[in-house]
Amino acid sequence: MIRFYRSATIAPGKFAGAMAFAREVAKHVKATTGVDVHIGMPVGGNPHRIGWSAQYPTLALYDDMATKLLADAKYLEMVAKAADNFVADTTRDEIWRVL
């Protein structure tokens, strides 16, 4: 089992926009790929972050989903349009293997 985590820091004054984008992109990923994306916020540490997580049976299925999204014009447009909601260069991706 593979778990994917992405987090980003919300820009000052952009909480509402970041939350709206988080929900919109999670819904789009589900509709496009069938993968459930969960939205979260940290309990400790920097409270101005938001994150997404998803689970895949194999790394190959994760790769298929990522490839599909990178070819999806609507997804890329959504991400570009929402960029000002986040602090530049704070996006962090992690892929974990579940033991």
Backbone as CSV, one residue per row, in Angstrom:
resi,resn,N_x,N_y,N_z,CA_x,CA_y,CA_z,C_x,C_y,C_z
1,MET,0.852,-1.175,0.000,0.000,0.000,0.000,0.894,1.234,0.000
2,ILE,0.508,2.232,-0.775,1.253,3.481,-0.914,0.370,4.633,-0.448
3,ARG,0.955,5.535,0.330,0.242,6.748,0.736,1.008,7.956,0.220
4,PHE,0.266,8.857,-0.389,0.831,10.088,-0.925,0.356,11.237,-0.052
5,TYR,1.290,12.119,0.307,0.970,13.297,1.107,1.521,14.534,0.401
6,ARG,0.723,15.564,0.314,1.184,16.861,-0.202,0.759,17.925,0.791
7,SER,1.665,18.841,1.091,1.309,19.964,1.952,1.858,21.248,1.343
8,ALA,1.245,22.361,1.721,1.678,23.681,1.261,1.296,24.693,2.333
9,THR,2.048,25.776,2.377,1.773,26.846,3.328,0.816,27.850,2.693
10,ILE,-0.224,28.180,3.434,-1.237,29.139,2.969,-0.673,30.551,3.099
11,ALA,-0.825,31.338,2.049,-0.361,32.729,2.059,-1.199,33.552,3.049
12,PRO,-0.590,34.597,3.627,-1.333,35.454,4.557,-2.613,36.003,3.922
13,GLY,-3.705,35.873,4.653,-4.989,36.392,4.202,-5.680,35.547,3.140
14,LYS,-5.163,34.374,2.847,-5.694,33.541,1.760,-6.332,32.240,2.249
15,PHE,-6.680,32.173,3.529,-7.218,30.925,4.080,-8.479,30.475,3.339
16,ALA,-9.423,31.379,3.135,-10.690,31.004,2.477,-10.442,30.498,1.057
17,GLY,-9.600,31.174,0.316,-9.287,30.744,-1.042,-8.578,29.403,-1.073
18,ALA,-7.654,29.195,-0.137,-6.930,27.922,-0.069,-7.874,26.773,0.273
19,MET,-8.796,27.000,1.193,-9.761,25.958,1.565,-10.685,25.638,0.386
20,ALA,-11.137,26.656,-0.311,-12.009,26.427,-1.469,-11.262,25.629,-2.533
21,PHE,-10.012,25.986,-2.793,-9.209,25.251,-3.764,-8.992,23.812,-3.308
22,ALA,-8.682,23.621,-2.033,-8.431,22.267,-1.515,-9.629,21.364,-1.771
23,ARG,-10.808,21.873,-1.506,-12.028,21.083,-1.735,-12.277,20.851,-3.226
24,GLU,-12.080,21.906,-4.019,-12.320,21.817,-5.458,-11.363,20.809,-6.112
25,VAL,-10.098,20.872,-5.757,-9.129,19.974,-6.392,-9.347,18.530,-5.929
26,ALA,-9.708,18.328,-4.672,-9.993,16.970,-4.187,-11.184,16.378,-4.935
27,LYS,-12.204,17.177,-5.146,-13.386,16.729,-5.885,-13.032,16.403,-7.340
28,HIS,-12.207,17.241,-7.945,-11.799,17.012,-9.335,-10.955,15.742,-9.471
29,VAL,-10.042,15.526,-8.550,-9.215,14.308,-8.604,-10.103,13.078,-8.479
30,LYS,-11.065,13.105,-7.587,-11.987,11.978,-7.436,-12.759,11.731,-8.730
31,ALA,-13.279,12.797,-9.328,-14.065,12.660,-10.557,-13.204,12.185,-11.726
32,THR,-11.962,12.612,-11.775,-11.078,12.299,-12.895,-10.416,10.936,-12.770
33,THR,-10.007,10.588,-11.534,-9.209,9.365,-11.349,-9.902,8.300,-10.507
34,GLY,-10.957,8.682,-9.778,-11.615,7.745,-8.880,-10.942,7.617,-7.525
35,VAL,-9.886,8.383,-7.297,-9.125,8.305,-6.047,-9.695,9.297,-5.033
36,ASP,-9.938,8.816,-3.809,-10.381,9.684,-2.721,-9.194,10.476,-2.193
37,VAL,-9.336,11.785,-2.140,-8.301,12.661,-1.595,-8.857,13.275,-0.321
38,HIS,-8.081,13.185,0.746,-8.489,13.725,2.039,-7.721,15.017,2.302
39,ILE,-8.403,15.981,2.880,-7.813,17.281,3.197,-7.546,17.317,4.695
40,GLY,-6.401,17.881,5.067,-6.077,17.980,6.480,-5.318,19.255,6.792
41,MET,-5.278,19.560,8.084,-4.482,20.676,8.587,-3.719,20.168,9.799
42,PRO,-2.537,20.727,10.057,-1.705,20.215,11.151,-2.301,20.519,12.526
43,VAL,-2.044,19.611,13.438,-2.438,19.804,14.825,-1.354,20.589,15.561
44,GLY,-0.103,20.393,15.159,1.029,21.110,15.735,1.895,21.669,14.631
45,GLY,2.917,22.396,15.014,3.801,22.983,14.012,3.169,24.212,13.391
46,ASN,3.527,24.495,12.156,3.027,25.668,11.442,1.531,25.502,11.164
47,PRO,0.680,26.318,11.786,-0.763,26.162,11.609,-1.281,26.710,10.274
48,HIS,-0.414,27.312,9.482,-0.836,27.917,8.217,-0.596,26.987,7.030
49,ARG,-0.607,25.690,7.301,-0.432,24.707,6.232,-1.732,23.969,5.988
50,ILE,-1.830,23.412,4.802,-2.947,22.552,4.439,-2.342,21.371,3.695
51,GLY,-3.010,20.236,3.768,-2.452,19.060,3.114,-3.518,18.185,2.487
52,TRP,-3.057,17.371,1.563,-3.898,16.398,0.878,-3.245,15.042,1.031
53,SER,-4.046,14.005,1.175,-3.496,12.650,1.234,-4.389,11.719,0.424
54,ALA,-3.755,10.694,-0.113,-4.465,9.679,-0.886,-3.739,8.361,-0.719
55,GLN,-4.452,7.293,-0.947,-3.896,5.950,-0.763,-4.067,5.153,-2.048
56,TYR,-3.039,4.376,-2.378,-3.022,3.573,-3.603,-2.549,2.165,-3.277
57,PRO,-3.100,1.156,-3.933,-2.657,-0.217,-3.684,-1.194,-0.451,-4.077
58,THR,-0.730,0.230,-5.140,0.648,0.040,-5.609,1.245,1.368,-6.060
59,LEU,2.551,1.416,-6.137,3.236,2.598,-6.626,2.902,2.842,-8.101
60,ALA,2.721,1.775,-8.848,2.362,1.904,-10.270,1.017,2.606,-10.438
61,LEU,0.055,2.310,-9.561,-1.250,2.976,-9.652,-1.139,4.454,-9.279
62,TYR,-0.286,4.766,-8.310,-0.036,6.172,-7.993,0.546,6.881,-9.223
63,ASP,1.530,6.246,-9.856,2.176,6.829,-11.028,1.167,7.041,-12.158
64,ASP,0.274,6.089,-12.355,-0.767,6.234,-13.385,-1.649,7.454,-13.103
65,MET,-2.043,7.620,-11.841,-2.892,8.740,-11.465,-2.150,10.055,-11.661
66,ALA,-0.898,10.123,-11.225,-0.117,11.352,-11.357,0.065,11.723,-12.827
67,THR,0.343,10.738,-13.650,0.507,10.970,-15.089,-0.789,11.492,-15.698
68,LYS,-1.900,10.913,-15.291,-3.206,11.340,-15.804,-3.488,12.799,-15.431
69,LEU,-3.180,13.166,-14.182,-3.441,14.541,-13.756,-2.531,15.535,-14.462
70,LEU,-1.282,15.169,-14.702,-0.364,16.084,-15.377,-0.736,16.311,-16.838
71,ALA,-1.570,15.435,-17.380,-2.059,15.598,-18.748,-3.463,16.225,-18.777
72,ASP,-4.014,16.519,-17.613,-5.377,17.041,-17.491,-5.339,18.571,-17.485
73,ALA,-5.768,19.181,-18.567,-5.723,20.642,-18.711,-6.520,21.352,-17.616
74,LYS,-7.678,20.800,-17.242,-8.493,21.447,-16.203,-7.764,21.440,-14.858
75,TYR,-7.141,20.318,-14.512,-6.380,20.228,-13.263,-5.250,21.259,-13.267
76,LEU,-4.489,21.316,-14.332,-3.370,22.259,-14.418,-3.848,23.699,-14.346
77,GLU,-4.991,23.982,-14.948,-5.566,25.320,-14.884,-5.981,25.668,-13.448
78,MET,-6.601,24.709,-12.755,-7.016,24.929,-11.368,-5.810,25.234,-10.482
79,VAL,-4.747,24.467,-10.648,-3.540,24.646,-9.840,-2.924,26.019,-10.116
80,ALA,-2.803,26.385,-11.367,-2.218,27.684,-11.717,-3.061,28.842,-11.181
81,LYS,-4.363,28.713,-11.294,-5.284,29.767,-10.856,-5.222,29.970,-9.339
82,ALA,-4.940,28.910,-8.591,-4.928,28.976,-7.126,-3.555,29.288,-6.540
83,ALA,-2.555,29.488,-7.379,-1.174,29.652,-6.899,-1.024,30.788,-5.892
84,ASP,-1.769,31.875,-6.055,-1.602,33.006,-5.136,-2.152,32.733,-3.737
85,ASN,-2.821,31.608,-3.556,-3.312,31.218,-2.226,-2.216,30.607,-1.356
86,PHE,-1.057,30.338,-1.955,0.000,29.614,-1.249,1.324,30.356,-1.336
87,VAL,2.162,30.156,-0.332,3.503,30.732,-0.330,4.347,29.939,-1.326
88,ALA,5.022,30.643,-2.219,5.844,29.983,-3.247,6.902,29.085,-2.607
89,ASP,7.164,27.983,-3.252,8.215,27.029,-2.862,7.983,26.362,-1.502
90,THR,6.724,26.258,-1.070,6.457,25.561,0.198,5.732,24.239,0.001
91,THR,5.450,23.877,-1.235,4.778,22.597,-1.480,5.754,21.463,-1.215
92,ARG,5.284,20.485,-0.470,6.120,19.327,-0.141,5.322,18.060,-0.407
93,ASP,5.899,17.174,-1.184,5.290,15.880,-1.470,6.077,14.778,-0.787
94,GLU,5.340,13.794,-0.270,5.952,12.613,0.310,5.176,11.388,-0.133
95,ILE,5.886,10.334,-0.414,5.269,9.051,-0.761,5.776,8.040,0.255
96,TRP,4.853,7.429,0.951,5.194,6.467,2.012,4.662,5.088,1.653
97,ARG,5.420,4.091,2.001,4.981,2.695,1.857,4.405,2.281,3.211
98,VAL,3.209,1.735,3.201,2.559,1.271,4.427,3.088,-0.122,4.740
99,LEU,3.526,-0.308,5.953,4.083,-1.610,6.364,3.032,-2.472,7.015
